[in-house]
């Protein structure tokens, strides 16, 4: 049916996959893929409480194997790093996660160039995480100076990644406590345009559209508070 598995089913399949190929040599590619699948299934088995503690040693072992036996396979190494970064974030190991997200984005840019979709995607992930850490200025600079110009040039203004970048830019403008009214007005303008495009591209009921509506509503609440002070 084309749908992916999730929750308990995904976790069960991860264990079955690993047990099926466990007996193969350590340098066997299918065995390594099965280990990675187990790590991802542990990490993503539940959106509310992923089994991150159990996933961590699995994901670390998978990354080590990729680097040892397939150092030329950049895509697999970057995927393994991405899963490890997500795991660090789930465990609250924010500084370690940030280091991994920075490395992933820098490597994508080095391999593919700044305008490649994978570079833009990894950059968006980095900016979203920096916003979580309240690194507003750094996130905003990366978005404005590198990511948004590249996305608009190579993907277009209506692409889902470009819309996500604009949403992160709006968040970086209103996130700081010292935000000004002008900052909030710019963020409101960004989100009004982003929401209009998101509705046209994805439809009114899409989760991304609902998320954009929520961000715009929050920004307008900030603006109302400033104007009533």
matplotlib code that plots the C-alpha trace (Angstrom):
import matplotlib.pyplot as plt

x = [0.0, 3.1, 2.7, 5.6, 5.5, 5.6, 5.2, 5.3, 5.2, 8.3, 10.1, 9.2, 10.4, 13.6, 14.3, 13.4, 15.6, 18.6, 18.1, 17.9, 21.3, 23.1, 25.1, 26.7, 30.3, 30.7, 31.8, 28.6, 26.6, 23.2, 24.1, 25.2, 21.9, 20.0, 21.8, 20.9, 17.3, 17.2, 18.6, 16.1, 13.2, 14.2, 14.5, 11.3, 9.1, 7.2, 6.8, 6.2, 8.8, 11.4, 13.6, 16.6, 18.7, 18.5, 19.0, 22.2, 24.7, 23.1, 23.4, 26.9, 27.9, 26.3, 28.1, 31.4, 30.9, 30.0, 33.2, 35.4, 34.2, 32.6, 34.4, 33.7, 29.9, 29.2, 25.4, 25.3, 27.7, 25.6, 22.4, 23.9, 25.2, 21.7, 20.1, 22.8, 22.2, 18.4, 19.2, 21.4, 18.6, 16.0, 18.3, 18.8, 22.4, 22.0, 25.5, 26.5, 23.5, 24.5, 28.0, 26.6, 24.1, 26.8, 29.1, 26.3, 25.5, 29.1, 29.7, 26.7, 27.9, 31.4, 30.1, 27.1, 27.4, 25.2, 22.3, 21.8, 18.5, 20.4, 22.5, 19.4, 17.6, 20.5, 20.8, 17.1, 17.5, 20.5, 18.6, 15.5, 17.7, 19.6, 16.2, 15.4, 18.7, 17.8, 20.7, 18.6, 21.2, 23.2, 20.1, 18.9, 22.2, 22.5, 18.9, 19.2, 22.7, 22.9, 19.9, 17.0, 18.8, 20.0, 16.5, 14.7, 17.3, 17.3, 14.0, 11.6, 9.5, 6.7, 8.9, 8.2, 11.8, 11.7, 8.5, 10.0, 13.1, 10.8, 9.0, 12.3, 13.3, 10.1, 10.8, 14.3, 13.0, 10.4, 12.2, 14.5, 13.1, 14.5, 12.5, 11.3, 8.0, 9.7, 11.1, 7.6, 6.1, 8.7, 8.0, 4.2, 4.8, 6.9, 4.4, 1.4, 3.2, 4.3, 0.8, -0.7, 1.8, 1.5, -2.3, -2.0, 0.7, -0.5, -4.1, -5.8, -5.9, -2.2, -0.2, 2.4, -0.5, -1.8, 1.7, 2.1, -1.3, -0.1, 3.1, 1.3, -1.2, 1.6, 3.3, 0.1, -0.4, 3.1, 2.2, -1.0, 0.8, 3.4, 0.7, -1.3, 1.7]
y = [0.0, 2.2, 3.2, 3.0, 1.1, 2.8, 2.1, -1.5, -3.0, -1.0, -2.0, -5.7, -5.6, -4.0, -6.8, -9.5, -7.8, -7.8, -11.3, -12.5, -11.1, -11.1, -14.3, -12.7, -11.4, -7.9, -6.4, -7.7, -4.7, -6.3, -7.0, -3.3, -2.1, -4.4, -2.9, 0.6, -0.5, -1.8, 1.5, 3.6, 1.4, 1.7, 5.5, 6.0, 3.3, 5.9, 9.6, 10.3, 8.2, 6.8, 4.1, 6.4, 4.8, 1.4, 2.9, 4.9, 2.0, 0.4, 3.7, 4.3, 0.8, 1.2, 4.5, 2.9, 0.0, 2.4, 4.4, 1.3, -0.8, 1.7, 5.0, 6.0, 5.6, 9.2, 8.8, 5.9, 7.6, 10.8, 8.9, 7.1, 10.4, 11.9, 9.1, 9.5, 13.3, 12.7, 10.2, 12.7, 15.3, 12.8, 12.1, 15.8, 15.7, 18.9, 20.0, 16.7, 16.7, 20.2, 19.1, 16.3, 18.5, 21.0, 18.2, 16.8, 20.1, 21.0, 17.7, 18.0, 21.4, 20.1, 17.1, 18.5, 22.3, 24.8, 24.7, 20.9, 19.7, 17.6, 20.5, 22.7, 20.0, 19.4, 23.2, 23.5, 20.7, 22.5, 25.8, 24.2, 22.7, 25.9, 27.6, 24.9, 25.9, 29.6, 30.3, 32.8, 35.0, 32.1, 30.4, 33.7, 34.4, 31.0, 31.1, 34.6, 34.5, 30.9, 28.7, 30.8, 32.2, 28.7, 27.2, 30.0, 29.7, 25.9, 24.7, 27.7, 29.7, 27.1, 24.1, 22.5, 23.1, 26.8, 27.1, 25.4, 27.6, 30.7, 29.3, 28.8, 32.4, 33.7, 31.7, 33.1, 36.7, 36.4, 33.9, 36.3, 38.1, 41.3, 41.1, 44.4, 45.3, 45.6, 42.0, 40.8, 42.6, 41.1, 37.6, 38.2, 39.2, 36.1, 33.8, 35.4, 34.7, 31.2, 30.2, 31.4, 29.3, 26.3, 26.3, 26.4, 23.7, 21.3, 22.1, 23.5, 20.3, 19.3, 19.1, 21.6, 24.1, 23.6, 24.2, 27.4, 28.6, 28.0, 29.9, 32.9, 32.9, 33.0, 35.8, 37.8, 37.2, 38.7, 41.7, 42.3, 42.1, 44.7, 47.0, 46.8, 47.4]
z = [0.0, 0.0, 3.7, 6.1, 9.4, 12.8, 16.5, 17.7, 14.2, 13.1, 16.3, 15.8, 12.2, 13.3, 15.7, 13.1, 10.5, 12.9, 14.1, 10.5, 9.5, 12.8, 11.9, 8.8, 9.0, 10.5, 7.2, 5.4, 4.1, 4.7, 8.3, 8.8, 7.2, 9.5, 12.5, 11.3, 10.8, 14.4, 15.7, 13.8, 14.8, 18.5, 18.1, 16.3, 17.8, 19.7, 19.0, 22.7, 24.4, 21.9, 23.3, 22.9, 25.7, 23.9, 20.5, 21.3, 21.5, 18.4, 16.4, 17.6, 16.5, 13.1, 12.5, 13.5, 11.1, 8.3, 8.8, 9.2, 6.2, 3.9, 4.4, 0.8, 1.2, 2.3, 2.1, 4.5, 7.0, 6.9, 7.4, 10.4, 11.8, 11.4, 13.4, 16.1, 16.3, 16.7, 19.5, 21.3, 21.1, 22.4, 25.4, 26.2, 25.1, 23.2, 22.8, 21.3, 19.0, 17.9, 17.0, 14.9, 13.1, 12.3, 11.0, 8.8, 7.2, 6.6, 5.0, 2.7, 1.6, 1.0, -1.1, -3.0, -2.8, -0.9, -3.4, -3.3, -1.7, 0.8, 1.9, 2.3, 4.2, 6.6, 7.1, 7.9, 10.5, 12.0, 12.1, 13.7, 16.4, 17.0, 17.6, 20.2, 21.9, 21.6, 19.3, 17.5, 15.9, 14.4, 13.1, 11.5, 9.9, 8.3, 7.1, 5.6, 4.2, 2.9, 3.0, 1.8, -1.2, -2.1, -1.7, -3.6, -6.4, -6.8, -5.4, -5.8, -3.3, -3.1, -2.3, 1.1, 2.2, 1.3, 3.3, 6.2, 6.1, 6.1, 9.1, 11.0, 10.0, 11.5, 14.7, 15.0, 14.7, 17.5, 19.7, 21.6, 24.6, 23.3, 20.1, 18.8, 17.2, 13.8, 14.3, 15.0, 12.0, 9.7, 11.1, 10.6, 7.0, 6.4, 7.9, 6.1, 2.8, 3.9, 5.1, 1.8, -0.2, 2.2, 1.7, -2.0, -2.2, 0.6, 1.2, 4.3, 6.3, 5.8, 9.1, 7.6, 7.0, 10.5, 11.9, 9.9, 11.1, 14.7, 14.2, 12.6, 15.5, 18.0, 16.2, 16.1, 19.8, 20.4, 18.3, 20.2, 23.5, 22.3, 21.0, 24.2, 26.5]

ax = plt.figure().add_subplot(projection="3d")
ax.plot(x, y, z, "-o")
ax.set_aspect("equal")
plt.show()
